[in-house]
Amino acid sequence: MAGTEFVKMTDVRYTYPLSDHPALDHLDLVLERGKFYGVIGENAAGKTTLCNLIRGLCPHFYLGTLEGEALIDGQDVRTIDDQKLAVEIGFVFQNPFVQMSGIRETVFEEVGVGLENLGIPREEMMRRIVEVCRALHIENLLDKNPLELSGGQCQRVAFASIIAMDADVMVIDEPTSQLDPEGTEDVFEIIQLLKGRDKTIILVEHKIDLIAEYCDEVIVMKDGRIAMKGDTSTVLSDPRLQEWGAPVPAAARLGHALRAAGCALPRIPITNSEAAALVRGL
């Protein structure tokens, strides 16, 4: 149900095996269902580890040491059924190649792996595969071998396999890292469609102008902690973003520069359309 608490983390500290430095350090966070969250921050800020924890890979797969309270739908992530979590939470990894099963001979079969594991009827499975591949413009790859795809193609196939499962929650770690601008726009259109279906979306992405355009709220991470969390406009117009090593929208940089030059802007814009409207009004 939209608006209900989905993730609650209190004083969470997580350290990977063989590491003496925590990847998450005294982290507090609450996420609600039905919202689209953007997660930003410099490299090694803890963004991917946060995704791994929400998905249950920490500590179930990566092991390591987890301290504090980490609840997913009210259940302690340490004791939650990670197989059940895999069905409820779709996860698109940062590296799409690790998401390939390695045992399917065609993209069609690869996209259907998760559906097959869920026991989806054959006709419904085929309909979903074709539908999502058309939406991601990879229907021309359906007969290709997944292991012979380019990085960008592999990224789309990995994304398609998760979308096809129709999970209520999507955790997406830099899905456009290997896509060109056109492919990036295609992916964000799909994410926007998922949002329209009341999916909960947690997206790690460096392309900050797209975060500004699409997200409901933004989470800024620094040194394994939450530096700031709030509505997208408030966070992305905050002048402290650069101090935290987070990217700043081009529109916000322009707004800060205009204010520094003495222009009395009513607010700092975060999207190009907002910036254009404010400049026309000067």
ChimeraX attribute file (.defattr): number of C-alpha atoms within 10 A of each C-alpha:
attribute: neighborCount
match mode: 1-to-1
recipient: residues
	/A:1	12
	/A:2	12
	/A:3	11
	/A:4	12
	/A:5	16
	/A:6	20
	/A:7	17
	/A:8	20
	/A:9	19
	/A:10	15
	/A:11	15
	/A:12	19
	/A:13	21
	/A:14	25
	/A:15	21
	/A:16	18
	/A:17	13
	/A:18	7
	/A:19	10
	/A:20	8
	/A:21	11
	/A:22	18
	/A:23	20
	/A:24	28
	/A:25	20
	/A:26	16
	/A:27	21
	/A:28	17
	/A:29	15
	/A:30	12
	/A:31	19
	/A:32	18
	/A:33	19
	/A:34	23
	/A:35	20
	/A:36	26
	/A:37	25
	/A:38	25
	/A:39	29
	/A:40	26
	/A:41	25
	/A:42	17
	/A:43	14
	/A:44	14
	/A:45	22
	/A:46	24
	/A:47	27
	/A:48	20
	/A:49	19
	/A:50	23
	/A:51	22
	/A:52	20
	/A:53	21
	/A:54	23
	/A:55	23
	/A:56	24
	/A:57	19
	/A:58	22
	/A:59	20
	/A:60	17
	/A:61	10
	/A:62	14
	/A:63	13
	/A:64	15
	/A:65	14
	/A:66	19
	/A:67	14
	/A:68	15
	/A:69	17
	/A:70	24
	/A:71	21
	/A:72	20
	/A:73	15
	/A:74	12
	/A:75	15
	/A:76	15
	/A:77	23
	/A:78	18
	/A:79	11
	/A:80	16
	/A:81	13
	/A:82	16
	/A:83	9
	/A:84	9
	/A:85	18
	/A:86	15
	/A:87	19
	/A:88	16
	/A:89	21
	/A:90	24
	/A:91	25
	/A:92	24
	/A:93	20
	/A:94	19
	/A:95	17
	/A:96	22
	/A:97	18
	/A:98	11
	/A:99	19
	/A:100	20
	/A:101	15
	/A:102	12
	/A:103	11
	/A:104	16
	/A:105	15
	/A:106	16
	/A:107	28
	/A:108	23
	/A:109	22
	/A:110	25
	/A:111	32
	/A:112	24
	/A:113	20
	/A:114	20
	/A:115	24
	/A:116	15
	/A:117	10
	/A:118	12
	/A:119	9
	/A:120	15
	/A:121	10
	/A:122	12
	/A:123	8
	/A:124	10
	/A:125	21
	/A:126	16
	/A:127	11
	/A:128	22
	/A:129	24
	/A:130	18
	/A:131	15
	/A:132	21
	/A:133	24
	/A:134	13
	/A:135	14
	/A:136	18
	/A:137	16
	/A:138	18
	/A:139	16
	/A:140	10
	/A:141	16
	/A:142	18
	/A:143	12
	/A:144	14
	/A:145	16
	/A:146	26
	/A:147	16
	/A:148	11
	/A:149	15
	/A:150	11
	/A:151	15
	/A:152	17
	/A:153	20
	/A:154	24
	/A:155	26
	/A:156	25
	/A:157	29
	/A:158	25
	/A:159	26
	/A:160	28
	/A:161	28
	/A:162	25
	/A:163	23
	/A:164	22
	/A:165	24
	/A:166	17
	/A:167	18
	/A:168	18
	/A:169	24
	/A:170	24
	/A:171	23
	/A:172	24
	/A:173	22
	/A:174	20
	/A:175	23
	/A:176	24
	/A:177	17
	/A:178	19
	/A:179	18
	/A:180	11
	/A:181	10
	/A:182	8
	/A:183	18
	/A:184	19
	/A:185	14
	/A:186	18
	/A:187	21
	/A:188	17
	/A:189	15
	/A:190	18
	/A:191	20
	/A:192	16
	/A:193	12
	/A:194	21
	/A:195	19
	/A:196	10
	/A:197	11
	/A:198	16
	/A:199	22
	/A:200	25
	/A:201	26
	/A:202	24
	/A:203	25
	/A:204	25
	/A:205	22
	/A:206	20
	/A:207	16
	/A:208	19
	/A:209	19
	/A:210	16
	/A:211	26
	/A:212	25
	/A:213	16
	/A:214	17
	/A:215	21
	/A:216	18
	/A:217	22
	/A:218	25
	/A:219	23
	/A:220	24
	/A:221	26
	/A:222	22
	/A:223	19
	/A:224	22
	/A:225	22
	/A:226	21
	/A:227	15
	/A:228	16
	/A:229	18
	/A:230	14
	/A:231	13
	/A:232	20
	/A:233	20
	/A:234	16
	/A:235	20
	/A:236	30
	/A:237	21
	/A:238	14
	/A:239	14
	/A:240	14
	/A:241	18
	/A:242	12
	/A:243	8
	/A:244	18
	/A:245	16
	/A:246	21
	/A:247	18
	/A:248	22
	/A:249	22
	/A:250	15
	/A:251	22
	/A:252	25
	/A:253	16
	/A:254	17
	/A:255	24
	/A:256	18
	/A:257	13
	/A:258	15
	/A:259	14
	/A:260	10
	/A:261	9
	/A:262	8
	/A:263	13
	/A:264	11
	/A:265	15
	/A:266	9
	/A:267	16
	/A:268	24
	/A:269	27
	/A:270	27
	/A:271	20
	/A:272	17
	/A:273	12
	/A:274	14
	/A:275	19
	/A:276	12
	/A:277	11
	/A:278	16
	/A:279	15
	/A:280	7
	/A:281	8
	/A:282	8
